[in-house]
Amino acid sequence: MNYLWEHEIPGVTMRRGNAGIDEQGSIQYDILEDAYFNNLPIIIETVIPKELADKVKGGLKSLMKHGQISITKGLEEDEIQEHEYFVIKVYTRENKKKLLKKDEYEKILTFLQEKNVLWATVTKGIAGYGRDHVIYSQHLFPLSENLPLVIECMVEREQLSGILEELKQIVTDGVIFTLPVQVILNR
């Protein structure tokens, strides 16, 4: 994450999986007592132009001892009709200073529920930064504030533009983007 920050990547979210398969093929689980010391998968995500991705991917490869780097190309507007389903992702952050006030992610989740999206998930990051370039991360004892959150859902093409237009009005701090997906099973 520091490498990306030093190369002026505008925002980064780091999340830890709750379970996963490590580089030796062993299943690892999130156990509260050793969350900082286990070997769970870590996902580091950012939304950047292709030129910037090309600029940093070589350095990322040299920093990684094991893992995977994936780059997903965004869509042009005329390519949307080629796909039936899309994942919408919103990167934002929690704000624990707003006592007795609904957090932004709760407003987004409620909105998505009202729109009858196909599944929606909120995951909390373990570290990240946004436009302010301040790195927020989990701490062992105090409750951390401003940790990154990722809200993702799946929608059908007919819902996409309407939901995105309304989300633009709801999201006050963060990034919204969408990716085409092929739905294999939904039950």
C-alpha positions in Angstrom: 0.0 0.0 0.0 2.9 2.4 0.7 4.3 1.7 -2.7 1.0 2.7 -4.3 0.7 5.8 -2.1 4.3 6.9 -3.0 3.4 6.5 -6.7 0.4 8.9 -6.3 -2.4 6.3 -6.8 -5.5 8.3 -5.8 -7.1 5.8 -3.5 -6.5 2.2 -2.2 -8.5 -0.2 -0.1 -7.0 -3.3 1.6 -9.3 -6.0 2.9 -8.5 -9.3 4.7 -10.5 -12.5 3.8 -12.3 -14.4 6.6 -11.1 -17.6 5.1 -9.0 -18.7 2.2 -6.4 -21.0 0.8 -2.8 -19.9 1.3 0.2 -20.4 -1.1 0.8 -23.9 0.3 -2.7 -25.0 -0.4 -3.8 -25.0 3.2 -7.2 -23.6 4.3 -6.8 -20.7 6.7 -9.6 -19.2 8.9 -10.0 -15.9 10.7 -9.5 -16.6 14.4 -10.0 -13.5 16.5 -7.0 -14.1 18.7 -4.5 -14.2 15.8 -6.1 -12.0 13.1 -2.8 -10.0 12.8 -0.6 -13.1 12.5 -2.6 -15.5 10.4 -2.0 -16.2 6.7 -5.4 -15.1 5.3 -5.6 -13.6 1.8 -5.4 -9.8 1.5 -7.1 -8.0 -1.3 -5.7 -4.6 -2.3 -7.9 -2.7 -4.8 -7.8 0.6 -6.6 -9.5 2.2 -9.5 -7.0 3.9 -11.9 -6.4 4.6 -15.6 -4.6 2.0 -17.6 -1.5 4.2 -18.0 -1.1 4.4 -14.3 -1.6 0.6 -13.8 1.1 0.0 -16.4 3.4 2.3 -14.6 3.1 0.5 -11.2 2.5 -3.1 -12.0 6.2 -3.9 -12.5 7.0 -2.5 -9.1 4.1 -4.5 -7.5 5.4 -7.7 -9.1 8.8 -7.2 -7.5 7.3 -6.5 -4.1 5.1 -9.6 -4.0 6.5 -12.8 -2.7 3.3 -14.7 -3.6 -0.2 -13.8 -4.7 -1.9 -12.5 -7.8 -2.2 -9.2 -9.6 -5.4 -8.8 -11.6 -6.3 -5.9 -13.9 -9.8 -5.5 -15.1 -10.6 -3.2 -18.0 -13.5 -0.8 -17.6 -16.3 -0.6 -20.2 -17.0 2.1 -22.7 -20.7 3.2 -22.8 -21.4 1.4 -26.1 -20.2 -1.9 -24.6 -22.8 -2.1 -21.8 -25.4 -3.7 -24.1 -23.2 -6.7 -24.6 -23.6 -7.8 -20.9 -26.7 -8.9 -18.8 -25.3 -8.5 -15.3 -23.0 -6.0 -13.6 -21.3 -5.7 -10.2 -21.5 -2.2 -8.7 -18.8 -1.4 -6.2 -18.7 1.6 -3.9 -15.5 2.4 -2.0 -16.3 4.7 1.0 -15.3 4.7 4.7 -17.0 4.4 8.0 -17.3 7.5 10.2 -17.7 6.7 13.9 -17.7 10.4 14.8 -21.3 10.6 13.6 -23.0 9.5 16.8 -26.6 8.5 16.4 -26.5 9.3 12.7 -26.8 6.6 10.0 -23.5 5.8 8.4 -23.2 6.3 4.7 -22.9 2.5 4.0 -26.2 1.9 5.8 -27.9 4.5 3.6 -26.4 2.8 0.5 -27.4 -0.7 1.7 -30.9 0.4 2.4 -31.1 2.0 -1.0 -29.9 -1.2 -2.7 -32.4 -3.2 -0.7 -35.2 -0.9 -2.0 -34.0 -1.5 -5.5 -34.1 -5.3 -5.1 -30.6 -5.8 -6.3 -29.2 -9.4 -6.6 -27.2 -9.7 -3.4 -25.3 -6.9 -1.6 -22.3 -7.1 0.7 -20.4 -4.7 2.9 -16.9 -5.6 3.8 -14.6 -3.6 6.1 -11.1 -2.9 5.0 -8.1 -3.3 7.3 -6.3 -0.3 5.7 -6.7 2.3 3.0 -6.7 5.8 1.9 -8.7 8.1 -0.4 -8.4 11.5 -1.9 -7.0 12.9 1.3 -4.0 10.5 1.1 -4.3 9.8 4.8 -3.7 6.1 5.5 -6.3 4.7 7.9 -5.7 1.3 9.4 -7.0 -1.1 12.1 -5.3 -0.9 15.4 -5.1 -3.8 17.8 -6.9 -2.2 20.8 -8.7 1.1 20.0 -11.7 1.1 17.7 -10.4 2.5 14.5 -12.2 5.3 12.7 -12.5 6.0 9.0 -11.6 2.5 7.9 -12.4 1.8 4.3 -15.6 0.0 3.4 -16.5 -1.8 0.2 -20.2 -2.1 -0.7 -20.8 -4.4 -3.7 -24.0 -5.8 -5.3 -25.1 -7.3 -8.6 -27.7 -5.8 -10.9 -29.3 -6.6 -14.2 -28.4 -4.3 -17.1 -31.9 -2.7 -17.1 -31.4 -1.5 -13.5 -27.8 -0.3 -14.0 -28.1 3.3 -15.2 -31.0 4.2 -12.8 -29.2 2.8 -9.8 -25.9 4.5 -10.7 -27.7 7.9 -11.2 -29.3 7.6 -7.7 -26.1 6.3 -6.1 -24.3 9.4 -7.3 -26.7 11.4 -5.2 -26.3 9.2 -2.1 -22.5 8.7 -2.0 -20.9 11.8 -0.5 -17.4 10.3 0.1 -16.0 7.6 -2.1 -15.8 6.0 -5.6 -18.5 4.2 -7.5 -17.7 1.8 -10.4 -19.2 -1.1 -12.2 -17.9 -4.3 -13.9 -19.7 -6.7 -16.2 -20.0 -10.3 -14.8 -21.3 -13.6 -16.1 -23.8 -15.0 -13.6 -23.3 -18.8 -13.3 -25.8 -19.4 -10.4 -28.2 -17.3 -8.5 -30.5 -19.0 -6.0 
